[in-house]
Amino acid sequence: MGLKLYSNAQSRGLVIEWLLIELGAEFEKIELAYHTEMKSESYLKINPFGKVPTLVDGDVVIYEMPAICAYLADKFFDQGLAPALDDPKRGLYFRWLFFAAGPWDAATTDRALKVEITDEQKMHIGYGNFQDTYTALIQGLEQAQPYLCGEQFTVADVFVGSMLFWQLKMAELESHPAIEKYLNSIKSRKNLRNNQALFSD
């Protein structure tokens, strides 16, 4: 059985589509409508959150974005979108995947919802507050050469880059020279240029 991607044209599923194209992988895209098909009894058995994207590979079901990214990078390891197991940069690669899925996603979501973290609360929150997390982001991007793991483009770049493109597009994030420099490197990817609908202004 081939790969099945449950998605919606207005969802983060576009990120996984971009990744699958980068990997040269064949897949079946199953478009689901919000509020109806995503909440159907049959789909909730696949993804209990009733959200997309969800990747199905035979008996394997994955519905967390970084998990899908990491799974695909390993499944198609010969495509070179993840550092090798013995590559010291594999730790950096995982750090970026988990940073984006954890602290960065939480901090930016709280900010969008106008949730203010007080100085007293910071010690109880993994990411501290938004400014701490933004500082960590910029510090990390300033070390990109030109990608997060040096000269090797990885699925961490797909995940982090897509988040930054979207947040800038939605005016949820202030730009910075380090962000602009990094995203300019991402924009050079042929497969992204051929899919401008993903993150175009």
Secondary structure, DSSP 8 states (H G I E B T S, - for coil): --EEEEE-TTSTHHHHHHHHHHHT--EEEEE--TTTGGGSHHHHTT-TT--S-EEEETTEEE-SHHHHHHHHHHHTGGG--S--TT-THHHHHHHHHHHIIIIIHHHHHHHHTT----TTTGGGSTT--HHHHHHHHHHHHTT-SSBTBBTB--HHHHHHHHHHHHHHHTT-S---HHHHHHHHHHHT-HHHHTTTTTT--
